[in-house]
Amino acid sequence: MSDFRPVPEVEKHGEFLREVVELLFKNVVFTTRRDKVLLWQTPEELEKQFDFGLKQHGDDQEKLINLLRNTIKFSVKTGHPYFINQLFSGLDPYGLAGQWLTDSLNASVYTYDVAPVFTLMETHVLAEICRMIGPEWGDGLFCPGGSYGNGTALHLARFRRYPDIKQKGVGHLPRLVVFASEECHYSVHKYAAFLGIGEDNVVSVRTNEVGEMIVEDLEEKIQDQVDAGAVVIAVVATLGTTVRGAFDPISKIAEVCQRRDVWLHVDAAWGGGLIFSQKHRSKLNGIEKANSLIINPHKLLAVPQQCSLFLVKDKEILHRCFSRGAEYLFQKDKHYDKAYDVGDKYLQCGRKCDVFKFWFMWKAKGSSGFASHIDTLMDLAEYFERQVNNRCDFAMVSERQYMNVCFWYLPRYLRGKGDVLRHSPQLHKVAPQIRAVMVRHGSVMLGYQPLKQLPNFFRFVSQNSSLTRKDVDFILDHIAEIGDALFK
């Protein structure tokens, strides 16, 4: 029996990949509080320090490892406990393992024969989430993000009202109108433009002092549009708005939609993960009354980017709206039941196996593990709000509704002034200056923004359940230290 000798090229690639994995473990996977969130460089500085150029001939492996090392060096470490800048953070080991596996297999999920395990996995996960929403829910998709899901909902709403649009196009349609909260995600307007509905035909519904949609304003504005000859095709409600984390009153909005036969889509990209928590599930009350829904496990549940589920009540509408039956993929004479070829109900063709990392995390943690993760984060957000209220150098923007804690740092000259909004021009400049110092230092990455007439404020959100109360105290002390130095 002859000895097996690996091909030299295989040995070389194996050595390279082992070195890459070691590099990732040391510098990305296991970051600590002693590490920086990022090493800040201006675009001009980064152009000088990083080799972005592309050449005729390839580089050797030593150079490639250095490129990887520098990519890590100058990138934001989103798994760091003090990355609290977006609606995603943390680095789950089971999710990461799942992502590594699917990237290694490089599969695409559209027909059963090329992705048998992932096809059945998607079916089971979608069915279980639908069951958790309500008994009438029956189908869904994995999407490349919540924005895509919101756009899919608008497309389905229009198709439901005008099914012949699939063949005839939009030329014969009247003016169509969509309603959404004035604090909704910007993707509603983007997809209205993309679909030919037009941004001007997305009507903003006023919100109350904590960011919830005012149903009376919705009803009044719907009637105004109907009187003007428009056709209302959809209302987009939000469970967990991006900035304030507000939850629109779904049951009341659903009553309006049912009365007028209007599609109700719920953007629960941020808040939908609460479906796993018995303690906080009540925030989603009424969700089963919607027609469609988006949930992003890559947000609250900390599944690696990206993982987004679009779900519908009508079990047939995705196939009716999207199926094309291309025979080079979805042949009718396959050797197995073609019902398992799920790809035809998608707008996409080639598609990553986003299901596996979510399914694998679910297997590792169980539903109770997700619930514990959520409850820990909610307790931490409550502690953060309490600390803000207990300190004279901070003030809440509005009462916390969810994970989002929106607050101002108050320079000394604004403390004890009563209504700080009388000093909005000065207050508007505070958060950007403090954040610039934090980012240049690399210590903390914390988002800020204005909202309606409110001047710039900080927004604390975290999906990293390793964050502790000591971390909260550090973050607030760090902001105050910078603020006190800047605004003497």
C-alpha positions in Angstrom: 0.0 0.0 0.0 1.6 3.3 -1.1 2.0 6.2 1.4 -0.5 9.0 0.9 1.3 12.3 0.5 -0.7 15.6 0.5 -0.4 17.7 -2.6 2.0 20.6 -1.8 -0.6 23.2 -2.7 -3.1 21.6 -0.3 -0.4 21.7 2.5 0.3 25.3 1.7 -3.4 26.3 1.9 -3.9 24.3 5.0 -1.0 26.0 6.7 -2.4 29.4 5.6 -5.9 28.7 6.9 -4.6 27.5 10.3 -2.6 30.8 10.6 -5.8 32.7 9.7 -7.9 30.9 12.4 -5.2 31.6 15.0 -5.2 35.2 14.0 -9.0 35.5 14.3 -9.0 33.8 17.7 -6.3 36.1 19.1 -7.6 39.3 17.7 -11.3 39.1 17.0 -13.2 36.3 18.7 -11.9 36.9 22.2 -11.6 40.7 22.5 -11.6 42.0 26.1 -12.4 45.2 27.8 -8.6 46.1 27.7 -8.8 46.1 23.9 -9.9 49.1 21.9 -13.3 49.0 20.1 -11.4 50.5 17.1 -8.2 52.2 16.2 -9.5 55.4 14.6 -7.9 56.7 11.4 -9.2 59.4 9.2 -10.0 58.3 5.6 -6.8 60.2 4.5 -4.7 58.5 7.1 -6.1 55.0 6.4 -5.4 55.4 2.6 -1.7 55.9 3.5 -1.5 53.1 6.1 -3.4 50.4 4.2 -2.5 48.7 0.9 -5.8 49.0 -1.0 -4.1 48.8 -4.4 -4.8 45.9 -6.8 -2.0 44.5 -9.1 -1.5 42.2 -12.1 0.2 39.5 -9.9 -0.8 38.1 -6.6 1.0 38.6 -3.2 2.6 35.8 -1.2 1.0 34.4 1.9 3.1 36.4 4.3 1.8 39.6 2.7 -1.7 38.2 2.7 -1.5 37.4 6.4 -0.3 41.0 7.0 -3.3 42.3 5.0 -5.6 40.3 7.2 -3.9 41.5 10.3 -4.2 45.2 9.2 -7.9 44.7 8.2 -8.5 43.5 11.8 -6.4 46.3 13.2 -8.3 49.1 11.6 -11.8 47.6 11.8 -14.5 48.1 14.4 -14.7 45.2 16.8 -18.5 44.8 17.0 -18.1 41.9 19.4 -16.5 44.2 22.0 -18.7 44.9 25.1 -18.4 48.7 24.5 -19.6 48.6 20.9 -23.1 49.9 21.6 -23.5 51.9 18.4 -26.1 49.9 16.4 -29.0 47.4 16.8 -26.5 44.5 16.7 -23.5 43.6 18.8 -21.8 40.7 20.5 -20.2 37.6 19.0 -22.0 34.3 19.7 -19.6 31.3 19.5 -22.4 28.9 18.2 -23.6 31.4 15.6 -20.0 32.0 14.5 -19.4 28.2 14.2 -22.6 28.0 12.1 -21.5 30.8 9.8 -18.0 29.3 9.4 -19.7 26.0 8.4 -22.0 27.5 5.8 -19.3 29.7 4.3 -17.1 26.6 4.0 -19.8 24.6 2.2 -20.6 27.7 0.1 -24.2 26.4 -0.5 -27.1 28.3 -2.0 -30.7 27.6 -0.9 -33.2 27.4 -3.8 -33.6 23.7 -4.6 -33.7 20.7 -2.3 -31.1 18.7 -4.3 -28.3 21.3 -3.9 -29.2 22.2 -0.2 -31.1 19.3 1.3 -30.3 19.9 5.0 -30.7 23.7 4.8 -34.0 23.4 2.9 -35.6 21.3 5.6 -34.0 23.4 8.3 -35.6 26.6 6.9 -39.0 24.8 6.7 -38.8 23.8 10.4 -37.6 27.2 11.7 -40.2 29.2 9.7 -42.9 26.8 10.9 -41.9 27.1 14.5 -41.7 30.9 14.4 -45.1 31.0 12.7 -46.5 28.8 15.4 -45.2 31.2 18.1 -47.0 34.1 16.4 -50.4 32.5 15.9 -52.2 29.5 14.5 -53.2 31.3 11.3 -49.6 32.0 10.3 -48.3 29.8 7.6 -45.3 30.8 5.5 -42.2 33.0 5.3 -38.8 33.8 3.8 -35.2 34.4 4.9 -34.3 37.9 3.8 -31.1 39.9 3.3 -32.1 42.3 6.1 -35.3 44.0 7.5 -35.3 46.7 4.8 -35.8 44.0 2.2 -38.6 42.5 4.2 -40.4 45.8 4.5 -40.2 46.3 0.8 -41.5 42.7 0.2 -44.5 43.6 2.4 -45.3 46.7 0.3 -45.0 44.6 -2.8 -47.4 41.9 -1.5 -49.9 44.5 -0.2 -50.1 46.0 -3.7 -50.3 42.5 -5.3 -53.1 41.5 -3.0 -55.2 44.6 -4.1 -54.2 44.4 -7.8 -53.1 40.8 -8.6 -52.9 41.5 -12.4 -50.0 43.9 -11.7 -47.7 40.8 -12.0 -48.5 40.6 -15.8 -49.7 44.1 -16.7 -47.5 46.4 -14.6 -48.4 49.6 -12.9 -49.7 51.7 -15.8 -53.4 51.2 -15.0 -53.2 51.8 -11.2 -54.6 54.7 -9.3 -52.5 56.7 -6.8 -51.5 54.3 -4.1 -50.8 55.4 -0.5 -48.9 53.8 2.4 -49.1 54.9 6.0 -46.3 54.6 8.6 -45.2 56.2 11.8 -43.1 59.4 11.6 -40.5 57.4 13.5 -40.6 54.4 11.2 -37.5 52.9 9.5 -36.4 54.8 6.4 -36.6 51.7 4.3 -40.4 52.2 4.0 -39.8 55.4 2.0 -36.9 53.8 0.0 -39.0 50.8 -1.1 -42.0 53.0 -1.9 -39.7 54.8 -4.3 -38.3 51.5 -5.6 -41.7 50.1 -6.3 -43.0 53.2 -8.1 -45.4 54.1 -5.3 -43.3 57.2 -4.5 -41.9 58.7 -1.3 -44.6 61.4 -1.4 -47.2 58.8 -1.1 -45.9 57.5 2.2 -48.0 59.4 4.7 -46.4 60.0 8.1 -48.6 59.4 11.1 -47.8 61.5 14.2 -46.3 59.8 17.3 -46.9 60.6 21.0 -44.4 61.7 23.7 -42.8 58.2 23.8 -42.8 57.5 20.1 -46.0 55.4 19.6 -48.2 55.9 16.6 -51.3 57.9 17.3 -54.2 55.8 16.0 -56.6 58.8 15.8 -54.2 60.6 13.5 -53.9 57.5 11.4 -57.7 57.2 10.9 -58.1 60.9 10.1 -55.3 60.8 7.5 -56.6 57.6 5.9 -60.0 59.3 5.4 -58.3 62.4 4.0 -56.5 60.3 1.4 -59.6 58.3 0.5 -61.5 61.5 0.0 -58.7 62.7 -2.3 -59.2 59.7 -4.5 -56.2 57.6 -3.4 -56.2 53.9 -2.7 -54.7 52.9 0.7 -52.8 49.6 0.2 -50.8 49.2 3.5 -50.2 50.5 7.0 -46.7 49.8 8.4 -46.6 49.6 12.2 -43.4 49.2 14.2 -42.6 47.1 17.2 -39.3 48.6 18.5 -38.6 51.7 16.6 -35.0 52.3 15.7 -34.3 55.3 17.9 -36.6 55.2 20.9 -37.6 51.5 20.8 -41.3 52.4 20.8 -44.1 49.8 20.2 -47.0 50.9 18.2 -50.5 49.9 19.5 -50.9 46.9 17.1 -54.4 45.8 18.1 -55.9 49.3 17.6 -54.1 49.7 14.3 -55.3 46.2 13.2 -58.9 47.3 13.9 -58.5 50.2 11.5 -56.9 48.0 8.8 -59.6 45.3 9.1 -62.4 47.9 8.8 -60.9 49.3 5.7 -59.5 46.1 4.2 -55.9 47.4 4.3 -52.8 45.2 4.6 -51.1 45.6 8.0 -47.3 45.0 8.0 -45.4 45.0 11.3 -41.8 46.0 11.3 -40.6 44.0 14.3 -37.0 43.8 13.1 -35.8 45.1 16.4 -38.6 44.1 18.8 -39.7 40.8 17.4 -37.2 38.7 19.2 -39.2 39.3 22.4 -41.4 36.5 21.2 -39.0 34.2 23.1 -39.4 35.9 26.5 -42.4 35.0 28.6 -41.6 38.0 30.8 -41.7 40.6 28.0 -43.8 38.8 25.3 -46.8 41.1 26.1 -45.1 44.0 24.3 -45.9 42.1 21.1 -49.6 41.7 21.9 -51.7 41.9 18.7 -48.9 40.8 16.4 -51.0 37.9 15.2 -53.5 40.3 13.7 -51.0 41.6 11.1 -50.8 40.3 7.5 -47.0 40.3 7.4 -44.1 40.7 9.8 -40.3 41.0 9.8 -38.1 39.8 12.7 -34.3 40.1 12.6 -32.6 37.5 14.8 -29.3 39.2 14.1 -30.5 42.1 16.3 -31.9 41.2 19.6 -30.9 37.5 19.6 -27.3 38.3 18.5 -27.3 35.9 15.6 -24.3 36.8 13.3 -25.1 39.2 10.5 -27.3 38.7 8.7 -30.4 36.8 9.6 -33.8 38.2 8.9 -37.2 36.5 8.7 -40.2 37.7 6.8 -43.4 36.0 7.7 -46.9 36.0 6.3 -50.4 34.8 7.4 -51.6 33.9 3.9 -49.9 30.5 3.1 -50.2 30.9 -0.7 -49.5 34.6 -1.4 -45.7 34.3 -1.7 -46.0 31.6 -4.4 -48.8 33.5 -6.3 -46.8 36.8 -6.2 -43.3 35.6 -7.0 -43.2 32.2 -8.6 -42.0 32.1 -12.2 -41.3 28.3 -12.7 -38.0 28.5 -14.4 -37.5 25.0 -15.7 -33.7 25.0 -15.6 -34.0 25.1 -11.8 -37.5 24.0 -10.9 -38.1 21.1 -13.3 -41.4 19.4 -13.0 -40.1 15.8 -13.5 -37.5 15.7 -10.6 -37.0 12.5 -8.7 -38.4 14.0 -5.5 -41.4 16.1 -4.5 -40.8 19.5 -6.1 -42.7 21.2 -3.3 -39.4 21.1 -1.5 -37.8 23.4 -4.0 -38.6 26.6 -2.0 -36.6 29.0 -4.1 -39.4 30.0 -6.5 -41.3 31.9 -3.8 -38.3 34.2 -3.4 -37.4 37.3 -5.4 -33.8 36.2 -4.9 -32.3 33.2 -6.7 -28.8 32.5 -5.2 -29.1 32.8 -1.4 -26.9 32.2 1.6 -27.8 29.7 4.3 -28.7 32.2 6.9 -30.9 29.7 8.7 -28.1 27.5 9.9 -26.5 29.9 12.4 -29.9 30.7 13.9 -30.9 27.1 14.1 -27.6 26.0 15.6 -27.8 28.8 18.2 -31.3 27.7 19.0 -30.2 24.1 19.4 -27.3 25.2 21.7 -29.3 27.5 23.9 -32.9 26.3 23.6 -35.8 28.8 23.6 -35.1 29.3 27.4 -31.6 30.4 26.5 -32.8 33.1 24.2 -35.3 34.2 26.9 -32.6 34.4 29.5 -30.5 36.5 27.1 -33.4 38.9 26.5 -34.3 39.2 30.2 -30.7 40.0 31.1 -30.6 42.8 28.5 -33.9 44.3 29.6 -32.7 44.3 33.2 -29.5 46.1 32.1 -31.5 48.7 30.1 -33.6 49.4 33.2 -30.5 49.8 35.3 -29.0 52.2 32.7 -32.2 54.3 32.8 -32.2 54.4 36.6 -28.6 55.6 36.6 -29.4 58.4 34.1 -32.3 59.5 36.3 -30.2 59.5 39.4 -27.4 61.8 38.1 -27.6 65.5 37.7 -25.3 65.5 34.6 -27.7 63.4 32.5 -31.3 63.7 31.5 -33.7 61.3 29.7 -35.1 62.3 26.4 -38.3 60.2 26.9 -39.3 57.3 29.1 -37.7 54.1 28.1 -40.0 51.7 26.3 -37.5 48.9 25.5 -33.7 48.3 25.3 -33.2 51.8 23.9 -32.2 54.4 26.5 -32.2 57.9 25.0 -30.4 60.5 27.0 -28.6 63.8 27.0 -25.3 64.6 28.8 -25.8 68.0 30.4 -22.8 70.4 30.6 -22.5 72.2 33.8 -24.1 75.4 32.4 -27.4 73.4 31.7 -27.7 71.5 34.9 -30.7 72.6 37.1 -32.1 74.8 34.2 -35.5 73.0 34.2 -36.6 72.7 30.5 -33.3 71.9 28.7 -35.0 72.2 25.4 -35.0 76.0 25.7 -31.2 75.6 25.1 -31.5 73.2 22.1 -28.9 75.0 19.9 -26.2 74.5 22.6 -27.4 71.0 23.5 -27.4 69.9 19.9 -23.6 70.3 19.7 -22.8 68.3 22.8 -23.2 64.6 21.8 -21.3 64.8 18.5 -18.3 66.4 20.3 -18.2 63.8 23.1 -18.6 60.9 20.6 -15.8 62.2 18.5 -13.5 62.0 21.5 -14.7 58.5 22.4 -14.2 57.2 18.8 -10.7 58.8 18.4 -9.7 57.2 21.8 -11.3 53.9 20.7 -12.8 53.3 24.1 -16.5 53.3 23.5 -18.7 53.4 20.4 -22.1 54.9 21.2 -24.6 56.2 18.8 -26.3 59.6 18.8 -29.0 61.3 16.6 -31.6 64.1 16.6 -35.3 63.2 16.4 -38.1 65.5 15.2 -37.5 68.8 17.0 -35.3 67.2 19.7 -31.6 68.1 19.6 -28.8 65.4 19.4 -28.9 62.8 22.1 -27.2 59.5 22.9 -28.9 56.2 22.4 -27.8 53.2 24.5 -28.7 49.8 23.1 -26.9 46.5 23.6 -27.5 42.9 22.4 -24.3 41.7 24.2 -25.5 39.9 27.4 -22.0 39.8 28.8 -22.4 43.6 29.5 -22.6 44.3 33.3 -23.8 47.0 35.6 -20.1 47.9 36.1 -19.9 48.5 32.4 -22.9 50.8 32.5 -21.3 52.8 35.3 -18.0 53.0 33.3 -19.8 54.2 30.1 -21.7 57.0 31.9 -18.6 58.0 33.9 -16.6 58.0 30.7 -19.1 60.3 28.9 -19.2 62.6 31.9 -15.4 62.8 32.2 -15.1 63.8 28.5 -18.0 66.2 28.8 -16.6 67.9 31.8 -13.3 68.3 30.1 -14.9 69.7 26.9 -17.5 72.0 28.3 -15.8 73.8 31.2 
